[in-house]
Amino acid sequence: MKGKFIVLEGIDGCGKTTQVNELTKWLPNSGLMPKNSKLITTREPGGSLLGKKLRGLILENNTNSKPSSLAELLLYSADRAEHLSKIISPALKNNDWVISDRFSDSTLAYQGYGRKINLDIIKNIESIVCQGEYPDLTFFLEISPEESISRRKNQIPDRMEAEGIEFLDKVNKGFKLIAKEKNWKVISASQNIKTISNQIKETLLKKFSTRK
């Protein structure tokens, strides 16, 4: 037996963290998970101990230490390799369930469509890093770049969040293309929290329920 791997994707401010928290409360008592399975919640970057250090390097909003686009890509890839090795793959092999706030397709959206790094290069690195470990189900919480910026107006932005609306628009268009290509569950994140949560739960019940 192997656990299930669920990922939430979307541009900053779409409500991923809120919905991960909602799922953390609901899933263990949903009847979907086997009795002895645990629920692991994690994120990228920063899901592992090394990843937490890499997250600081990647997202620090300091122009003096800003990495090049290629260095940024490789830092995210290093974070993911450690995340998979230490957190995700062991949990799934143990029949536990994993929910991650972002995974490899965030790199494709941000560094590929946003930074304009060659998509084939990113996909080749991804195949080396992921080694066949991919989500069973991905949710795309979709909002406009304008709404993303509006929701975060009172927050201190990290380096990626501070890139501006043109960059965010490229990333969002990238996410839409990826979502269509990979048949993600797309949910409008402009709805209220409860409505979004209910749509996520309904999708999970439909996909993973073992009841006849």
Secondary structure, DSSP 8 states (H G I E B T S, - for coil): ----EEEEE-STTSSHHHHHHHHHHHGGGSS-S-TT--EEEEESS-SSHHHHHHHHHHH---GGG---HHHHHHHHHHHHHHHIIIIIHHHHHTT-EEEEE--HHHHIIIIIIIT---HHHHHHHHHHHHTT---SEEEEEE--HHHHHHHTTTS---TTGGG-HHHHHHHHHHHHHHHHHHT-EEEETTS-HHHHHHHHHHHHHHHH----
